[in-house]
Amino acid sequence: MQNLLVKVKPYVPVALKRTVRRHVPARYYRYFDPEWHRRTIGYVEEWEQHGQAQFDYLKSQGLEPQHTFLDIGCGPLRGGIHFIRYLEPGHYYGVEKNEAVLDTAR
């Protein structure tokens, strides 16, 4: 269902989006709302701040360059990019079930 909604969304008129909201479960609303992503994760400055905060926290908890890091649900590497730069080569592993999100990270 998600892939279909992503492909169809740009072609759905606003009036239909309102109608769909009345008949679609709430968990699917974000597929019809172009600003959902930005309201959820914030804008570029906030994006960088969140990634840096994740990195700073784990570093303060003892993360060292020689450690190996498994990032389950790494998304588009908001925090991952900081870990990749800090850890020794080959010590960061990111796993993400949504291939489109990983393509964004590349």
Sequence and secondary structure as in RCSB ss.txt:
>XXXX:A:sequence
MQNLLVKVKPYVPVALKRTVRRHVPARYYRYFDPEWHRRTIGYVEEWEQHGQAQFDYLKSQGLEPQHTFLDIGCG
PLRGGIHFIRYLEPGHYYGVEKNEAVLDTAR
>XXXX:A:secstr
 HHHHHHHGGG  HHHHHHHHHHS GGGGGGG TTHHHHHH  HHHHHHHHHHHHHHHHHTT  TTS EEEET T
TTTTHHHHHHHS TT EEEE S HHHHHHH 
